[in-house]
Amino acid sequence: MIRVLVERWVDDPDSPVVYTEQVDGRRAVRMSQQIRDFTTVWFDVGERSVRLEAYVVPAGERPVELMRQCLVRNRNTWRTRYCLDEQNGIVLRARVALENLDEDEMSFVMAEIYEQIEVGFRPLLRALTG
């Protein structure tokens, strides 16, 4: 279902999704953004859920301010949350139960990822550099 859905997004000229491919068992979806060129969203399908993840910024030199901003931003998200990845970079993550997986839910998650990058990217970069 995910493959069909993201290919439909790629084919839609009004969608920000411009590219998709399968990489090492995961689906990569590339979205064009206004605040930065592109964001790649990775889809990991498990037994009971699908996890989505999009890289935002590296951890940086001022981790306290960066983490504070991420925690404050997490208060206003519905489906996504700011997290640390394995390399201590900041990512947006979401998880959708397979039983709730449908086109609307996936569209809501992708829209929230898009919005969080648009709104949060520059302030988080400023937090990195001071």
Biotite code that builds the C-alpha atoms (Angstrom):
import biotite.structure as struc

atoms = struc.array([
    struc.Atom([0.000, 0.000, 0.000], chain_id="A", res_id=1, res_name="MET", atom_name="CA", element="C"),
    struc.Atom([2.814, 2.447, 0.866], chain_id="A", res_id=2, res_name="ILE", atom_name="CA", element="C"),
    struc.Atom([4.524, 1.959, -2.487], chain_id="A", res_id=3, res_name="ARG", atom_name="CA", element="C"),
    struc.Atom([1.294, 2.643, -4.386], chain_id="A", res_id=4, res_name="VAL", atom_name="CA", element="C"),
    struc.Atom([0.519, 5.684, -2.244], chain_id="A", res_id=5, res_name="LEU", atom_name="CA", element="C"),
    struc.Atom([3.912, 7.354, -2.583], chain_id="A", res_id=6, res_name="VAL", atom_name="CA", element="C"),
    struc.Atom([4.024, 6.663, -6.315], chain_id="A", res_id=7, res_name="GLU", atom_name="CA", element="C"),
    struc.Atom([0.654, 8.422, -6.555], chain_id="A", res_id=8, res_name="ARG", atom_name="CA", element="C"),
    struc.Atom([2.167, 11.381, -4.661], chain_id="A", res_id=9, res_name="TRP", atom_name="CA", element="C"),
    struc.Atom([5.114, 11.472, -7.075], chain_id="A", res_id=10, res_name="VAL", atom_name="CA", element="C"),
    struc.Atom([2.727, 11.489, -10.055], chain_id="A", res_id=11, res_name="ASP", atom_name="CA", element="C"),
    struc.Atom([0.640, 14.340, -8.588], chain_id="A", res_id=12, res_name="ASP", atom_name="CA", element="C"),
    struc.Atom([2.028, 17.700, -9.823], chain_id="A", res_id=13, res_name="PRO", atom_name="CA", element="C"),
    struc.Atom([0.579, 19.465, -6.744], chain_id="A", res_id=14, res_name="ASP", atom_name="CA", element="C"),
    struc.Atom([2.370, 17.154, -4.295], chain_id="A", res_id=15, res_name="SER", atom_name="CA", element="C"),
    struc.Atom([5.728, 18.133, -2.758], chain_id="A", res_id=16, res_name="PRO", atom_name="CA", element="C"),
    struc.Atom([6.831, 14.474, -3.119], chain_id="A", res_id=17, res_name="VAL", atom_name="CA", element="C"),
    struc.Atom([9.165, 14.363, -6.105], chain_id="A", res_id=18, res_name="VAL", atom_name="CA", element="C"),
    struc.Atom([10.958, 11.011, -5.832], chain_id="A", res_id=19, res_name="TYR", atom_name="CA", element="C"),
    struc.Atom([10.747, 7.605, -4.199], chain_id="A", res_id=20, res_name="THR", atom_name="CA", element="C"),
    struc.Atom([12.887, 4.486, -4.164], chain_id="A", res_id=21, res_name="GLU", atom_name="CA", element="C"),
    struc.Atom([13.482, 1.323, -2.177], chain_id="A", res_id=22, res_name="GLN", atom_name="CA", element="C"),
    struc.Atom([16.855, 1.337, -0.334], chain_id="A", res_id=23, res_name="VAL", atom_name="CA", element="C"),
    struc.Atom([18.013, -1.566, 1.853], chain_id="A", res_id=24, res_name="ASP", atom_name="CA", element="C"),
    struc.Atom([14.464, -2.690, 2.598], chain_id="A", res_id=25, res_name="GLY", atom_name="CA", element="C"),
    struc.Atom([13.207, 0.814, 3.395], chain_id="A", res_id=26, res_name="ARG", atom_name="CA", element="C"),
    struc.Atom([11.209, 3.223, 1.268], chain_id="A", res_id=27, res_name="ARG", atom_name="CA", element="C"),
    struc.Atom([12.807, 6.658, 0.774], chain_id="A", res_id=28, res_name="ALA", atom_name="CA", element="C"),
    struc.Atom([10.519, 9.525, -0.208], chain_id="A", res_id=29, res_name="VAL", atom_name="CA", element="C"),
    struc.Atom([11.933, 12.899, -1.205], chain_id="A", res_id=30, res_name="ARG", atom_name="CA", element="C"),
    struc.Atom([9.843, 16.045, -0.612], chain_id="A", res_id=31, res_name="MET", atom_name="CA", element="C"),
    struc.Atom([10.681, 19.460, -2.008], chain_id="A", res_id=32, res_name="SER", atom_name="CA", element="C"),
    struc.Atom([10.529, 22.217, 0.606], chain_id="A", res_id=33, res_name="GLN", atom_name="CA", element="C"),
    struc.Atom([10.524, 26.002, 0.549], chain_id="A", res_id=34, res_name="GLN", atom_name="CA", element="C"),
    struc.Atom([12.870, 26.472, 3.529], chain_id="A", res_id=35, res_name="ILE", atom_name="CA", element="C"),
    struc.Atom([15.472, 23.999, 2.215], chain_id="A", res_id=36, res_name="ARG", atom_name="CA", element="C"),
    struc.Atom([15.741, 22.147, -1.057], chain_id="A", res_id=37, res_name="ASP", atom_name="CA", element="C"),
    struc.Atom([14.553, 18.693, 0.000], chain_id="A", res_id=38, res_name="PHE", atom_name="CA", element="C"),
    struc.Atom([13.681, 16.471, 2.931], chain_id="A", res_id=39, res_name="THR", atom_name="CA", element="C"),
    struc.Atom([13.970, 12.692, 2.710], chain_id="A", res_id=40, res_name="THR", atom_name="CA", element="C"),
    struc.Atom([11.450, 10.698, 4.699], chain_id="A", res_id=41, res_name="VAL", atom_name="CA", element="C"),
    struc.Atom([12.319, 7.063, 5.405], chain_id="A", res_id=42, res_name="TRP", atom_name="CA", element="C"),
    struc.Atom([9.562, 4.467, 5.866], chain_id="A", res_id=43, res_name="PHE", atom_name="CA", element="C"),
    struc.Atom([10.318, 1.327, 7.918], chain_id="A", res_id=44, res_name="ASP", atom_name="CA", element="C"),
    struc.Atom([7.515, -1.235, 7.839], chain_id="A", res_id=45, res_name="VAL", atom_name="CA", element="C"),
    struc.Atom([7.416, -3.526, 10.854], chain_id="A", res_id=46, res_name="GLY", atom_name="CA", element="C"),
    struc.Atom([5.076, -6.302, 11.956], chain_id="A", res_id=47, res_name="GLU", atom_name="CA", element="C"),
    struc.Atom([2.560, -3.939, 13.566], chain_id="A", res_id=48, res_name="ARG", atom_name="CA", element="C"),
    struc.Atom([3.500, -0.414, 12.518], chain_id="A", res_id=49, res_name="SER", atom_name="CA", element="C"),
    struc.Atom([5.223, 1.840, 10.042], chain_id="A", res_id=50, res_name="VAL", atom_name="CA", element="C"),
    struc.Atom([7.882, 4.208, 11.334], chain_id="A", res_id=51, res_name="ARG", atom_name="CA", element="C"),
    struc.Atom([8.654, 7.404, 9.429], chain_id="A", res_id=52, res_name="LEU", atom_name="CA", element="C"),
    struc.Atom([11.827, 9.397, 10.000], chain_id="A", res_id=53, res_name="GLU", atom_name="CA", element="C"),
    struc.Atom([13.183, 12.628, 8.517], chain_id="A", res_id=54, res_name="ALA", atom_name="CA", element="C"),
    struc.Atom([16.579, 14.156, 9.320], chain_id="A", res_id=55, res_name="TYR", atom_name="CA", element="C"),
    struc.Atom([16.406, 17.765, 10.511], chain_id="A", res_id=56, res_name="VAL", atom_name="CA", element="C"),
    struc.Atom([19.818, 19.026, 11.795], chain_id="A", res_id=57, res_name="VAL", atom_name="CA", element="C"),
    struc.Atom([22.994, 17.690, 13.466], chain_id="A", res_id=58, res_name="PRO", atom_name="CA", element="C"),
    struc.Atom([23.260, 17.849, 17.264], chain_id="A", res_id=59, res_name="ALA", atom_name="CA", element="C"),
    struc.Atom([25.733, 20.759, 17.184], chain_id="A", res_id=60, res_name="GLY", atom_name="CA", element="C"),
    struc.Atom([27.734, 22.704, 19.735], chain_id="A", res_id=61, res_name="GLU", atom_name="CA", element="C"),
    struc.Atom([24.867, 24.007, 21.869], chain_id="A", res_id=62, res_name="ARG", atom_name="CA", element="C"),
    struc.Atom([22.926, 20.868, 22.740], chain_id="A", res_id=63, res_name="PRO", atom_name="CA", element="C"),
    struc.Atom([21.034, 22.364, 25.698], chain_id="A", res_id=64, res_name="VAL", atom_name="CA", element="C"),
    struc.Atom([19.352, 25.096, 23.619], chain_id="A", res_id=65, res_name="GLU", atom_name="CA", element="C"),
    struc.Atom([18.747, 22.725, 20.728], chain_id="A", res_id=66, res_name="LEU", atom_name="CA", element="C"),
    struc.Atom([17.118, 20.118, 22.986], chain_id="A", res_id=67, res_name="MET", atom_name="CA", element="C"),
    struc.Atom([15.049, 22.801, 24.717], chain_id="A", res_id=68, res_name="ARG", atom_name="CA", element="C"),
    struc.Atom([13.669, 23.959, 21.378], chain_id="A", res_id=69, res_name="GLN", atom_name="CA", element="C"),
    struc.Atom([12.912, 20.385, 20.302], chain_id="A", res_id=70, res_name="CYS", atom_name="CA", element="C"),
    struc.Atom([11.069, 19.638, 23.540], chain_id="A", res_id=71, res_name="LEU", atom_name="CA", element="C"),
    struc.Atom([9.046, 22.846, 23.252], chain_id="A", res_id=72, res_name="VAL", atom_name="CA", element="C"),
    struc.Atom([8.177, 21.997, 19.630], chain_id="A", res_id=73, res_name="ARG", atom_name="CA", element="C"),
    struc.Atom([7.078, 18.486, 20.681], chain_id="A", res_id=74, res_name="ASN", atom_name="CA", element="C"),
    struc.Atom([4.266, 20.104, 22.716], chain_id="A", res_id=75, res_name="ARG", atom_name="CA", element="C"),
    struc.Atom([2.583, 21.258, 19.499], chain_id="A", res_id=76, res_name="ASN", atom_name="CA", element="C"),
    struc.Atom([2.943, 18.189, 17.300], chain_id="A", res_id=77, res_name="THR", atom_name="CA", element="C"),
    struc.Atom([0.163, 15.661, 16.735], chain_id="A", res_id=78, res_name="TRP", atom_name="CA", element="C"),
    struc.Atom([1.757, 12.769, 14.892], chain_id="A", res_id=79, res_name="ARG", atom_name="CA", element="C"),
    struc.Atom([5.485, 13.525, 14.888], chain_id="A", res_id=80, res_name="THR", atom_name="CA", element="C"),
    struc.Atom([8.084, 14.167, 17.538], chain_id="A", res_id=81, res_name="ARG", atom_name="CA", element="C"),
    struc.Atom([11.638, 15.451, 17.602], chain_id="A", res_id=82, res_name="TYR", atom_name="CA", element="C"),
    struc.Atom([14.159, 12.767, 18.613], chain_id="A", res_id=83, res_name="CYS", atom_name="CA", element="C"),
    struc.Atom([17.860, 11.973, 18.547], chain_id="A", res_id=84, res_name="LEU", atom_name="CA", element="C"),
    struc.Atom([19.031, 9.458, 15.971], chain_id="A", res_id=85, res_name="ASP", atom_name="CA", element="C"),
    struc.Atom([21.920, 7.020, 16.426], chain_id="A", res_id=86, res_name="GLU", atom_name="CA", element="C"),
    struc.Atom([24.479, 9.725, 15.496], chain_id="A", res_id=87, res_name="GLN", atom_name="CA", element="C"),
    struc.Atom([22.878, 12.289, 17.870], chain_id="A", res_id=88, res_name="ASN", atom_name="CA", element="C"),
    struc.Atom([21.320, 14.220, 15.009], chain_id="A", res_id=89, res_name="GLY", atom_name="CA", element="C"),
    struc.Atom([17.842, 15.696, 15.341], chain_id="A", res_id=90, res_name="ILE", atom_name="CA", element="C"),
    struc.Atom([15.151, 13.812, 13.422], chain_id="A", res_id=91, res_name="VAL", atom_name="CA", element="C"),
    struc.Atom([11.384, 13.895, 13.199], chain_id="A", res_id=92, res_name="LEU", atom_name="CA", element="C"),
    struc.Atom([9.773, 10.522, 13.848], chain_id="A", res_id=93, res_name="ARG", atom_name="CA", element="C"),
    struc.Atom([6.252, 9.202, 13.568], chain_id="A", res_id=94, res_name="ALA", atom_name="CA", element="C"),
    struc.Atom([4.739, 5.755, 14.009], chain_id="A", res_id=95, res_name="ARG", atom_name="CA", element="C"),
    struc.Atom([1.466, 4.565, 12.490], chain_id="A", res_id=96, res_name="VAL", atom_name="CA", element="C"),
    struc.Atom([-0.158, 1.271, 13.464], chain_id="A", res_id=97, res_name="ALA", atom_name="CA", element="C"),
    struc.Atom([-0.730, -0.921, 10.401], chain_id="A", res_id=98, res_name="LEU", atom_name="CA", element="C"),
    struc.Atom([-4.389, -1.243, 11.365], chain_id="A", res_id=99, res_name="GLU", atom_name="CA", element="C"),
    struc.Atom([-4.691, 2.576, 11.087], chain_id="A", res_id=100, res_name="ASN", atom_name="CA", element="C"),
    struc.Atom([-2.671, 2.861, 7.909], chain_id="A", res_id=101, res_name="LEU", atom_name="CA", element="C"),
    struc.Atom([-4.636, 4.564, 5.164], chain_id="A", res_id=102, res_name="ASP", atom_name="CA", element="C"),
    struc.Atom([-4.113, 7.361, 2.670], chain_id="A", res_id=103, res_name="GLU", atom_name="CA", element="C"),
    struc.Atom([-5.499, 10.065, 4.952], chain_id="A", res_id=104, res_name="ASP", atom_name="CA", element="C"),
    struc.Atom([-3.317, 9.126, 7.912], chain_id="A", res_id=105, res_name="GLU", atom_name="CA", element="C"),
    struc.Atom([-0.180, 8.950, 5.770], chain_id="A", res_id=106, res_name="MET", atom_name="CA", element="C"),
    struc.Atom([-1.026, 12.326, 4.208], chain_id="A", res_id=107, res_name="SER", atom_name="CA", element="C"),
    struc.Atom([-1.462, 13.865, 7.676], chain_id="A", res_id=108, res_name="PHE", atom_name="CA", element="C"),
    struc.Atom([1.914, 12.514, 8.839], chain_id="A", res_id=109, res_name="VAL", atom_name="CA", element="C"),
    struc.Atom([3.727, 13.714, 5.713], chain_id="A", res_id=110, res_name="MET", atom_name="CA", element="C"),
    struc.Atom([2.058, 17.128, 6.002], chain_id="A", res_id=111, res_name="ALA", atom_name="CA", element="C"),
    struc.Atom([3.171, 17.453, 9.617], chain_id="A", res_id=112, res_name="GLU", atom_name="CA", element="C"),
    struc.Atom([6.745, 16.507, 8.715], chain_id="A", res_id=113, res_name="ILE", atom_name="CA", element="C"),
    struc.Atom([6.664, 19.111, 5.946], chain_id="A", res_id=114, res_name="TYR", atom_name="CA", element="C"),
    struc.Atom([5.273, 21.769, 8.289], chain_id="A", res_id=115, res_name="GLU", atom_name="CA", element="C"),
    struc.Atom([7.699, 21.032, 11.134], chain_id="A", res_id=116, res_name="GLN", atom_name="CA", element="C"),
    struc.Atom([10.672, 21.346, 8.768], chain_id="A", res_id=117, res_name="ILE", atom_name="CA", element="C"),
    struc.Atom([9.316, 24.607, 7.333], chain_id="A", res_id=118, res_name="GLU", atom_name="CA", element="C"),
    struc.Atom([8.668, 26.146, 10.752], chain_id="A", res_id=119, res_name="VAL", atom_name="CA", element="C"),
    struc.Atom([11.519, 24.659, 12.771], chain_id="A", res_id=120, res_name="GLY", atom_name="CA", element="C"),
    struc.Atom([14.509, 24.339, 10.455], chain_id="A", res_id=121, res_name="PHE", atom_name="CA", element="C"),
    struc.Atom([15.889, 27.899, 10.653], chain_id="A", res_id=122, res_name="ARG", atom_name="CA", element="C"),
    struc.Atom([15.363, 28.370, 14.420], chain_id="A", res_id=123, res_name="PRO", atom_name="CA", element="C"),
    struc.Atom([17.026, 25.006, 15.081], chain_id="A", res_id=124, res_name="LEU", atom_name="CA", element="C"),
    struc.Atom([19.955, 25.993, 12.854], chain_id="A", res_id=125, res_name="LEU", atom_name="CA", element="C"),
    struc.Atom([20.305, 29.253, 14.803], chain_id="A", res_id=126, res_name="ARG", atom_name="CA", element="C"),
    struc.Atom([20.342, 27.234, 18.025], chain_id="A", res_id=127, res_name="ALA", atom_name="CA", element="C"),
    struc.Atom([23.249, 25.239, 16.598], chain_id="A", res_id=128, res_name="LEU", atom_name="CA", element="C"),
    struc.Atom([25.377, 28.252, 15.762], chain_id="A", res_id=129, res_name="THR", atom_name="CA", element="C"),
    struc.Atom([24.436, 30.645, 18.523], chain_id="A", res_id=130, res_name="GLY", atom_name="CA", element="C"),
])
